[in-house]
């Protein structure tokens, strides 16, 4: 056995052993990466420069600003205004309040770029209200949790920014790649809720939803009023996405603008922000940003170590020795990412797998923008797939319902909504590439006319 194989074997054994012992994954990255690096004969003095190079990126500054903007949006009272507005649009259909949760998650995702932020904001806000109208508490939490990962598909998306960092692709093109799949996911979710919502509902004699269209004139008045109130929040994604795609500002500048805008409307329009909760938001965002930066630095170091010792090449050769069918290879990649999503956090999956999968995508002739959309949908599904389902854990804690009670209706949305959208995006490249090509141009997307 040569030194490289020995280093890789010992490093991976150490990684999974430390992970099984419950150590934070950042320490698993550092310990196993250093072991592989040293035993393989490389110099320890290279490590600080590698880590610094990994974090010295403009994209990480955008990630930091968007994390802060998500916290500001959650604390600024914006979610409540969006719920009222969406309730007038879709609240009158069967399963109306659950449809409101789906629609609000779609819009709120465009404000925060984070699925967990949407879940944390909407479970307390909508859970009790849905229970009053006969929905079981478990179903209410499940709909919100299942819808939360739309925040990873509608720009701005933190996972897509990290994919752009690792693949060295256009952030704007990757942002555009998941807009159509995200909207398609919402349509699938509306259909699932319409068909199955009554399984988890108990008839109650509650007042009619404010979205009911029986009194058309009153409905128009209330809708106009709520549109006026929600307009500053609804304007935000228009400014953000339009500014990025229109070339007005870069994604990093857009992230800074989003923070300033969130503070202004949170303080002066919706009055949800004050000095006390501003301090809390900045402290929590600072902790999250620090964790992400350290994780990216050492996670990418670990991935680069694996690349240097030939793991990516071995993985490509191993898969191609089993099958040369692109259809089967993409199916195997999806299964791998979905299984990893059941046990690992989304950023960790990105940091480990993307550098290893990029050569395989190149071997298949798969466009990197298309690959980014597929990977992002996969890790979003992982966020709500047991046993390690961070989204379900957050929803369970906030709703007071056991995770296994939420899991059953959530899996219905995954199997009938999220998985079909994943397969359509995987095997119909235009679903991910048409909009980036139309907005950014074929040269940016890497399509030769």
C-alpha positions in Angstrom: 0.0 0.0 0.0 1.5 3.4 -1.0 1.5 6.4 1.3 -1.4 8.1 -0.5 -3.7 5.1 -0.1 -2.7 4.7 3.5 -3.3 8.4 4.2 -6.7 8.4 2.6 -7.8 5.2 4.4 -6.7 6.5 7.8 -8.1 10.0 7.2 -11.5 8.7 6.2 -11.6 6.3 9.2 -10.8 9.1 11.5 -13.4 11.4 9.9 -16.3 8.9 10.3 -15.1 7.9 13.8 -15.0 11.5 15.0 -18.4 12.1 13.4 -19.9 9.0 15.1 -18.6 10.3 18.4 -20.6 13.5 18.0 -17.8 15.9 17.3 -18.6 19.1 15.4 -18.0 18.4 11.7 -15.5 21.3 11.5 -13.2 19.4 13.8 -13.7 16.3 11.6 -12.7 18.3 8.6 -9.6 19.7 10.3 -8.3 16.5 11.9 -8.9 14.1 9.0 -7.6 16.6 6.4 -4.4 17.3 8.4 -3.8 13.5 8.8 -4.3 12.8 5.1 -2.1 15.8 4.2 0.8 14.9 6.4 0.8 11.1 5.8 0.6 11.8 2.0 3.9 13.8 2.3 2.7 17.4 2.0 3.9 20.3 4.1 1.8 21.5 7.1 2.9 25.0 6.3 0.7 25.0 3.2 -2.5 24.7 5.2 -3.0 28.3 6.4 -2.5 29.6 2.8 -5.0 27.1 1.4 -7.6 28.0 4.1 -7.1 31.7 3.6 -7.4 31.3 -0.2 -10.7 29.5 0.3 -12.3 32.3 2.3 -10.8 35.2 0.5 -13.7 35.4 -1.9 -16.3 38.1 -2.7 -19.0 35.5 -2.7 -18.5 34.9 1.0 -19.1 38.5 1.7 -22.4 38.3 -0.2 -23.3 35.2 1.9 -22.6 37.1 5.1 -24.8 40.0 4.1 -27.7 37.7 3.0 -27.5 35.9 6.4 -27.8 39.2 8.1 -30.6 40.3 5.8 -32.5 37.1 6.6 -32.3 37.8 10.3 -33.5 41.4 9.8 -36.4 40.2 7.7 -37.5 37.7 10.2 -37.4 40.2 13.1 -38.8 43.1 11.2 -42.5 42.1 11.0 -42.4 41.4 7.3 -43.7 37.8 7.5 -47.0 38.8 9.0 -47.7 41.3 6.2 -46.9 38.7 3.5 -49.2 36.2 5.1 -52.1 38.6 5.0 -51.5 39.5 1.4 -51.0 35.8 0.2 -54.2 34.9 2.1 -56.2 37.1 -0.2 -54.6 35.6 -3.3 -54.9 31.8 -2.5 -56.7 31.6 0.9 -60.1 31.1 -0.6 -59.3 27.7 -2.2 -59.7 24.3 -0.5 -57.0 24.0 2.1 -56.6 27.7 1.8 -54.4 28.4 4.9 -52.0 25.6 4.0 -51.8 27.1 0.5 -51.1 30.5 2.2 -48.2 28.8 4.0 -46.8 27.5 0.7 -47.2 30.8 -1.1 -45.7 32.8 1.7 -42.7 30.5 1.9 -42.1 31.1 -1.8 -42.1 34.8 -1.4 -40.3 34.8 2.0 -37.6 32.6 0.4 -36.9 35.4 -2.1 -36.4 37.8 0.9 -34.1 35.6 3.1 -32.4 33.0 0.9 -32.7 30.5 3.8 -35.2 27.7 4.3 -34.7 27.6 8.0 -35.4 31.3 8.4 -38.8 30.8 6.6 -39.7 27.9 8.9 -38.6 29.8 12.0 -40.7 32.8 11.0 -43.9 31.1 9.7 -44.4 28.1 12.1 -45.2 30.5 15.1 -47.1 32.9 12.8 -49.3 30.4 10.9 -49.4 27.3 13.1 -51.9 28.5 15.6 -54.0 30.2 13.0 -54.2 27.0 10.9 -55.2 25.0 14.0 -58.1 27.3 14.6 -59.4 26.4 11.1 -59.3 22.7 11.8 -55.8 21.7 10.5 -53.9 19.3 12.8 -50.9 20.9 14.4 -48.6 18.2 12.8 -49.9 18.9 9.3 -49.6 22.7 9.8 -46.0 22.3 10.8 -45.3 19.8 8.0 -46.6 22.1 5.2 -44.4 25.0 6.5 -41.4 22.7 6.9 -41.8 21.1 3.5 -42.2 24.5 1.9 -39.3 26.0 3.7 -36.7 24.7 1.3 -38.1 26.8 -1.5 -36.0 29.5 0.2 -33.0 27.6 -1.3 -34.4 27.8 -4.8 -35.7 31.4 -5.1 -32.9 34.0 -5.2 -31.0 34.9 -3.2 -29.8 31.4 -2.3 -26.9 30.8 0.0 -26.2 27.2 -1.2 -26.2 28.5 -4.8 -23.7 31.1 -3.9 -21.4 28.5 -2.3 -21.8 26.3 -5.4 -20.7 29.3 -7.5 -17.7 29.8 -5.3 -16.6 26.2 -5.6 -17.4 25.8 -9.3 -16.3 29.3 -10.2 -19.5 30.0 -12.1 -21.7 33.0 -12.4 -23.8 33.7 -9.3 -26.5 35.4 -11.3 -26.8 32.5 -13.7 -27.1 30.0 -10.9 -29.7 32.3 -9.2 -31.8 32.1 -12.4 -31.4 28.4 -12.8 -33.6 27.5 -9.9 -36.4 30.0 -10.4 -38.5 27.8 -12.7 -38.0 24.7 -10.6 -38.9 26.7 -7.5 -42.1 27.9 -9.0 -42.9 24.4 -10.4 -42.3 23.0 -6.9 -44.9 25.5 -5.5 -47.4 24.4 -8.1 -46.9 20.7 -7.2 -47.2 21.6 -3.5 -50.5 23.4 -4.1 -51.8 20.3 -5.9 -50.7 17.9 -3.1 -52.4 20.2 -0.5 -55.6 20.5 -2.5 -55.9 16.7 -2.8 -54.8 15.5 0.6 -55.4 18.4 3.1 -58.7 17.0 4.3 -57.0 13.9 5.7 -55.5 16.2 8.4 -58.4 18.5 8.9 -61.3 18.5 11.4 -64.4 20.6 10.5 -64.8 23.6 12.7 -67.3 26.5 12.9 -64.6 29.2 12.7 -65.0 32.6 11.0 -64.4 32.5 7.2 -60.9 33.2 6.0 -60.2 36.8 5.2 -59.3 35.4 1.7 -62.9 34.2 1.1 -64.4 35.7 -2.0 -68.1 35.6 -1.1 -68.4 39.3 -0.7 -66.4 40.5 -3.7 -66.5 44.2 -2.9 -65.3 43.7 0.6 -62.7 41.3 -0.6 -61.3 43.8 -3.1 -61.2 46.5 -0.4 -59.3 44.2 2.0 -57.0 43.0 -0.7 -56.2 46.6 -1.8 -55.4 47.6 1.8 -53.2 44.5 2.4 -51.4 45.1 -0.9 -50.7 48.6 0.1 -49.3 47.5 3.5 -47.3 44.6 2.0 -46.0 46.6 -0.9 -42.6 47.5 0.6 -42.0 43.8 1.3 -43.2 42.7 -2.1 -41.0 45.3 -3.7 -37.9 43.9 -2.1 -37.4 40.8 -4.3 -38.2 43.0 -7.4 -35.3 45.4 -6.4 -33.0 42.6 -5.5 -33.5 40.1 -8.4 -34.1 42.9 -10.9 -30.9 44.7 -9.8 -28.8 41.6 -10.1 -30.1 40.4 -13.4 -30.3 43.9 -14.8 -26.6 44.6 -14.1 -27.4 47.4 -11.7 -25.3 45.8 -8.9 -23.3 42.7 -8.2 -24.6 39.9 -5.9 -22.4 41.3 -3.1 -23.7 44.8 -3.6 -27.2 43.4 -3.8 -26.7 41.7 -0.4 -25.6 45.0 1.2 -28.6 46.7 -0.3 -30.9 44.0 1.1 -29.5 44.7 4.6 -30.0 48.4 4.3 -33.5 48.0 2.9 -34.5 45.5 5.6 -33.4 47.9 8.3 -35.2 50.8 6.8 -38.6 49.1 6.3 -38.2 47.1 9.6 -37.7 50.3 11.6 -39.7 53.0 9.8 -42.5 51.1 7.9 -43.4 47.9 9.9 -41.7 49.1 13.1 -40.7 45.6 14.1 -37.1 46.5 14.6 -35.7 48.4 17.5 -32.3 48.8 19.2 -32.9 45.7 21.4 -33.8 43.2 18.7 -31.3 44.8 16.2 -28.5 43.9 18.6 -29.9 40.4 18.9 -30.1 40.0 15.1 -26.5 41.2 14.6 -25.1 39.0 17.4 -26.9 35.9 16.0 -26.0 36.7 12.4 -22.4 37.2 13.5 -22.2 33.8 15.1 -23.8 32.2 12.0 -21.4 34.0 9.6 -18.4 33.0 11.7 -19.5 29.4 11.6 -20.0 29.5 7.8 -16.7 31.1 7.1 -14.7 28.6 9.2 -16.7 25.7 7.8 -16.1 26.9 4.2 -12.4 27.4 4.8 -11.7 24.0 6.3 -14.4 22.1 4.5 -12.9 23.2 1.1 -9.5 22.4 2.5 -10.7 18.8 3.2 -12.2 18.6 -0.3 -9.0 19.8 -1.9 -7.0 17.2 0.1 -9.4 14.5 -1.3 -8.9 15.9 -4.8 -5.1 15.9 -4.4 -5.0 12.3 -3.4 -7.1 11.2 -6.3 -10.5 10.6 -4.8 -12.4 12.4 -7.6 -10.6 10.5 -10.4 -11.2 7.2 -8.6 -14.9 8.0 -8.1 -15.3 8.9 -11.8 -13.6 5.7 -12.9 -15.6 3.6 -10.5 -18.9 4.9 -11.6 -18.0 4.7 -15.3 -16.9 1.1 -14.7 -20.4 0.3 -13.6 -22.3 2.1 -16.3 -21.8 4.6 -19.1 -25.4 5.6 -19.2 -25.9 9.3 -18.3 -29.4 8.6 -17.1 -28.2 6.0 -14.6 -25.2 8.0 -13.5 -27.4 11.1 -12.8 -29.8 8.8 -10.9 -26.9 7.5 -8.8 -25.7 11.0 -8.1 -29.2 12.0 -7.0 -29.5 9.0 -4.7 -26.1 9.7 -3.2 -27.0 13.4 -2.4 -30.4 12.4 -1.0 -28.8 9.8 1.3 -26.2 12.3 2.4 -29.0 14.8 3.1 -30.6 12.4 5.5 -27.5 12.5 7.8 -25.6 15.8 7.1 -26.2 19.5 7.0 -26.6 21.1 3.6 -23.4 23.2 3.6 -21.3 20.3 4.6 -22.7 18.2 1.7 -21.8 21.0 -0.7 -18.3 21.4 0.6 -17.6 17.6 0.4 -19.3 16.6 -2.7 -19.2 19.4 -5.2 -15.4 19.5 -5.8 -15.6 15.7 -6.2 -18.6 15.7 -8.5 -17.5 18.5 -10.9 -15.1 16.2 -12.8 -17.9 13.7 -13.2 -20.3 16.4 -14.5 -17.6 17.4 -17.0 -17.2 13.8 -18.1 -20.9 13.6 -18.7 -20.9 16.9 -20.6 -23.3 18.4 -18.1 -23.5 22.1 -17.9 -22.3 23.4 -14.5 -25.3 25.7 -14.1 -27.6 22.8 -14.7 -25.6 20.7 -12.2 -25.9 23.5 -9.6 -29.6 23.6 -9.8 -29.8 19.8 -9.5 -27.5 19.7 -6.4 -29.3 22.6 -4.7 -32.7 20.8 -5.1 -31.1 17.7 -3.6 -29.7 19.3 -0.5 -33.0 21.2 -0.1 -34.9 17.9 0.0 -32.3 16.6 2.5 -33.1 19.5 4.8 -36.6 18.0 5.4 -35.8 14.3 5.0 -35.5 12.1 8.2 -33.6 11.0 10.2 -31.3 14.1 10.1 -33.9 16.7 9.0 -32.9 20.1 10.3 -36.1 21.7 9.0 -38.3 19.2 10.7 -36.4 19.6 14.0 -36.9 23.4 13.9 -40.6 23.0 13.0 -41.1 20.4 15.8 -39.5 22.6 18.4 -41.5 25.6 17.5 -44.8 23.8 17.1 -44.6 21.5 20.1 -45.1 18.4 17.9 -42.9 15.3 17.8 -40.7 15.0 14.7 -42.2 11.7 13.7 -45.7 13.2 13.6 -44.6 15.9 11.2 -42.6 13.5 9.1 -45.6 11.5 7.7 -47.3 14.4 5.9 -44.0 16.0 5.1 -42.9 12.8 3.3 -46.1 13.1 1.2 -44.9 16.5 -0.1 -41.4 15.2 -0.7 -42.5 12.1 -2.7 -45.3 13.8 -4.7 -43.8 17.3 -5.0 -40.1 17.6 -4.4 -38.8 14.4 -6.0 -40.8 14.8 -9.2 -39.4 18.4 -9.6 -35.9 17.0 -8.9 -36.2 14.4 -11.6 -37.7 16.9 -14.1 -34.8 19.3 -13.4 -32.3 16.5 -13.7 -33.4 15.1 -17.0 -34.8 18.3 -18.7 -31.8 20.7 -18.8 -33.8 23.5 -20.3 -35.8 23.8 -17.0 -32.6 25.0 -15.3 -30.9 26.6 -18.3 -33.6 28.4 -20.3 -33.9 31.4 -17.9 -30.2 31.9 -17.2 -29.5 31.8 -20.9 -32.3 34.3 -21.6 -31.1 36.7 -18.8 -27.4 36.3 -18.7 -26.6 35.2 -22.2 -25.3 31.9 -23.6 -21.7 32.9 -23.1 -22.1 33.3 -19.3 -24.1 30.0 -19.1 -21.5 28.2 -21.2 -23.8 27.3 -24.1 -22.3 27.5 -27.5 -24.8 28.9 -30.0 
